[in-house]
């Protein structure tokens, strides 16, 4: 328990500072790739993999790690390259996304770097919509400036896991559902896959979605509305934001909104693949109204309904 509390304390110190740590690795090429350390549980040398007949082609086997069977995804093959050649340089990055644990088969794991989200940029538009990157950054290494590609893990996982956007009937309050058509919700997420999942869920109820791919773009739009004399609550019902995004993360975005009196009472739900007590502590510290781990259509709609109850003055019913 003390270790957990120490972890919570250390990580919450970064809230509002717009910083992140990246795990840098290779896929048996000279190119550098990365994912956020927050999502990494551990890194181990590649263990023996058990075959899993009939599994998705991106799954290269199952690893037994301390009694837990973990599906292993060939990350190189998943992003459009040839399957990785297994050798002594291979490692397994064990991660937790969307409340599931999986391993990513990679090549050499280099190191961890501490950066600011301002140093993280969206991938160039010229790479097309089918790329597997959420962002890129630059790293000084061996006297050279190296490009680092940050993997859109949610898109990789969406190839394997079919996400259902249907909402359970017993979740729906019909009085509130009737009030949803035409109301607008802001979605802020650097993953096009994650934005599509939320958009497709909410569109079933006539809710209109405004999408932004990072916190800075969202904040710029919100401030522009305020500068034009618009009431934030007339423009949007609420905002769903991811935690990790280029240029400005969701924690910093929330911090900035809360410190602008023109929009400080905007309803904000953090919707992230990150989970655990440290994330809930961060949410509390920056002042989000809700925390939802991805991807839970029922929870998304429940939060929208809770917000509508507040706006319409309906009596809250558990």
N, C-alpha and C positions, 0 to 999 in steps of 0.2 A: 504493500500500500504506500509506503514512504517513497519508493521509487516512482510510482505513478504520480504522486503529488509533486515530486521534484520535477518530473517531466512536464506536468501541467504548468508549473510556475515558470520554468525556463521558456516554454513555447509562448505563453501568454505575454512574456516580455516583448515579443516581436510584434504584437498587435498594434496596428496603427503606424508601424514603422516601414511597412511596404517591403519587407525583406523575405527571402526564401533561401533554402538550401537545395542544391541540385546534386543528384548522384550521376556522375559522368561515366559512360561506358561505351564500348565499341560492339559492332555486330560482325566481327571478323573482317572489317574493312578499316581503312585509316580514318574514316569519318567518325565524328564524335556525336553521341546521342545523350539524352538526359531525361530523367523524370524527377519529380519533387520528392525529397527525402521523407516528407510527412507521410507519404503513401507506402514507404518501404518498411517492412517489418525486420528483414535481415537479408544478408547476402551470403550464400554458401557456394562452395565448389559443386559442380554438377554431380549429383548422386546418380545411382542407377535408376533408370526410368522404366516403369512397367508399361507395356503397350496397352492401349485401350481401344479394342476393335470397335469400329462403327462411330468413333468420335469425330468431331469436326477436324478437317485437314490441318487447321492451325494448331491443334493440340498434338504435341509430339509424345505424350506419355503422362504418367502419374508418378510423382515422387513421394516417398514416405519420409516425412520429416518429423522426428520425435513422435511417432505414432499417428500423425495426421496425414491423410492422403490428399495431396495437393495437385490439381491439374497443372500441367506445364505447357505454356504457349511459346512456340517458336516465334520470337518477336521479329526476327529478320524476315521470315517467310510471311508473317502477318502484314508487313508494310510493303510487300510487293517485290521482295528480292528472293533469290534462291534460298532453299532451306539451309540453315546454318550447319556447317561441318563441325561435328562434335570433336573437340580435342582438349588438351590440357589447359587451354586458356579459357574454356567455357565456364560460366558461372550461372547460378540461379538467383534471380532477384525475387524474393517473396514479398508480395504486396497485399494490401487490403483496399479494395475498391468496392463501393456500393454494397457494403456489408458482406462481401465475399472475399475469400483468400485464394490467390492463384500465384503461380510462379512464372517468370519470364526467362526463357533461355536466351542468354546473351553471350557475347565474347568476353573480352577482358574488361573488368571493372576498374576504372582509373582512380577516382578520388571524389570527395565531396567538396563543393565550392559554395561559399556564402555570397549571395548577390542581392541586389535590389531589383524589385519588379520594374523599375524604370529602365534597367539594362536589358529587359526582355521585350522583344518586338514580335508583332504578328508575322507569320510567313508572308513572303511577297505574293501579291495576288496572281502573278504570272504562273505560279506553280499549280494553279487550278484547284477546284473544289474537292478533288478526290485524294488529295495528299493526306498523310497521316501525322501532320504536325499541328500543334496548337501555337507554337511560337519558336523563335530562334534567338540565339544570343551569341556573343563572342567571348572567347577565353584566350588569355595570353598563356602560351605553353611552349616550352623549349625555344624561347625567343621569337616565337611566331604567333600571329593572331589566328586562332582557329575558330571556325564556325561550329556551333553546337545546335543540333536539332532537337527540340523538346517534343517528345512523342505524345500524340493524342490517344492516350490509353483507353479512354471511353469509346472512341471509334473502333479501336482494336477489339475491345470486348463486345461491342455491339454486333460485330461480325459473327460472334460465337453464340451469344445469348440473345434470344429473341425477346425484346422488351414489349410487354403488352401494355397498351395505353388505356385499356378499358377500366372503367371505374365501377366498383361494387355498388349495386343498387341500394344496399342498406346504409351507404355513406351519404347518399344524396338527400338533401332537404329540398323538396320540390318548391316550397315558397321562395327559397333562395335561388334555386336553379332558374326560376322564371325571371329573376332580376339580373342574371348574368349577361345576356346578349347585349353586345355593343360596349360593354365596359372594357377598359384597356388595362393591360398588365405589362410592366416592363420586365424583360428577361435579360440578365447580364451574364454571359458565359462565353468563354473563349472556344469551347468545343461546339462545332456546328451540330454534332450528334446530340449532345445534351440539350441544346436549344430546340432541336426538332422534337425530342421526346416531350418536353414541357409544352411546346406549341401544339403538338398533335393531341395531347391530353386535354388542354384547355379549350381548344377549338371546337370540341364536341359540344360545348355548352354555349357557343356563340361569343366567347370571350375573344377580344382582339389583342394581339400581342405586338409589342414593340421590342425589337431585338437589338442588343449592343454586344459587341464581342470583347469588350474589356471595360474595366471600371472607369477609366479616364473618359472614354467616349460617353458613358452613361452620365457621369458627373457633369461633363460639359453641356450635354443636352438639358439636364435638370436645371443647371445654373442659368442657361439661356432662357428657359421658360420663366424662371423667376425674374430675370432682368427685363423680360418683356411684360412683366406685371401679371403673368398667369398664375393661377392658384394650382399648386401641384395636385391637389385632390380632385380638381376638375379634369386634369389631364390623365391621371392613372389612378387605379384603385390601390395598387401596391407594387412592390418590386421583389422579384426573386433574383438573388445574385449568387454566383459561384464564389468560392474562396480564392482559388488560384487563377490569376489572369495576368496577361502582359500589361506593362506600364502602370497599372494600379489594381491591387487585389481587392477582394470583396470586403475585407476587414477595413482597409484604408478608405474604400468608398463609403462604407457605413459610417466610419469616423467623421469623414468630411460632411456627409449629409446631416449627421446629428449636430454638428457644430455650425450649421447655417440656419439661423432662426426662421428663414423663409420656408424651409422644408424639413425642419428638425423632427416633425412628428410623422413623417412618411413611414408607412408600414413596410418593414423590410424582413424578408425571410431568407436566411442563408440556406441554399440548396447545394450540397456538396457531396462528392464521393468520399471526402475525408470523414472519418468517424472516430469516436472515442471521447474520453472525458476531457482531453486537452482542447478539443474543438468546441465542446459545449462551454468550456471556460472562456474561450476566446469570444464566442457569441455573446455571452453575458457581459464581458468587459466592454465590447464596442457598442452594445446596445441594440442588437437585432431583436425583433419581436418573436421570431420563431427560428428553429433549426430543423432542417429536414435532410436526412441522408438520402442520396440518390439510389435508385430511381423508384419512387413510390407514388403512382398515380392517385391512389386513395388519399394519401397524406397531402398531396398537392391541392386536391380539391377541398379537403377538409380545411386547410389553411385559408383558401379563398373564401369558403363559406363563413369561417370565423370572422374574417375581415368584413364581409358583407353584413354580418350580424351587427358589428360595431357601427358601421356606416348607416345602416337602416334602423338601428335602434331596436332590433328584434331581441327578445329575451334569449339569452344563451342557454342552450340545452345540451347537456353532455351526451 
